[in-house]
């Protein structure tokens, strides 16, 4: 069976769930997308969850041509509280995000999905922990729990999560994240990373900071920080992952210059 033209994302979800039969629900990244996750998160494989005792061996034979790959997964734990009845039925956002993270190809991808869902205010750390408590053997359980803890500590982007972990590994004091501060014009600004005790402010720049208008705004903001008497360091998000030794060396030097001394 075929249809004229490619399937839309919604159509692919419907066909996959209906083909999997009774009790099937959309899961993982596809369910998160159906629940509102925005951005580059388009699932290459549509995950469908069925109760553990169900068989869906003939699913692939019933799928129409042109449909994205479909992966059937089974779960012994699929309570009604984890399911949203709708068009089509899917797992809740908390379970969808948790499973998208555990099924991700890499740890970075898992962290990215979690960070995106929290940034977009689609789920809370408490909701993820509630699902996690019902799933004692979840792959990447330690990583997911640590990421949730970092987000509860104020990290709102993947780069900030990476930064907190880099500081932890290097034995540096934990920073404040997304600290509110008013500039000279009275506008509220949020500092990416700030050590209030040592007056050190750090900005982590993503790709959008290369835009000329953003660059000019960043310079003015940096000037305001210097005028207020604080030190400021800036790093590209790329540096956190690919030049961590350089980042740690400069952070350590700046903190020491401000009076910090490591605990021995």
ABEGO torsion letter per residue (X at the ends): XBBBEBBBAAAAAAAAAAAAEBGBBBBEAAAAAAAGBBEABBBABBBBBBBAABBAAAAAAABBBGBBBBBBBBBABBBAAABBBBOBBBBBAAAAAAAAAAABABAAAAAAAAAAAAAAGABBAAAAAAAAAABAABBGAAAAAAAAAAAAAGBABAAAAAAAAAAAAAGBBBBBBGBBBBBAAGBBBBBABBBAAAGBBBBBBBAAAABAAAAAAAAAAAAAAAAAGBBBBBBBAAAAAABAAAAAAAAAAAAAAAGBBBBX
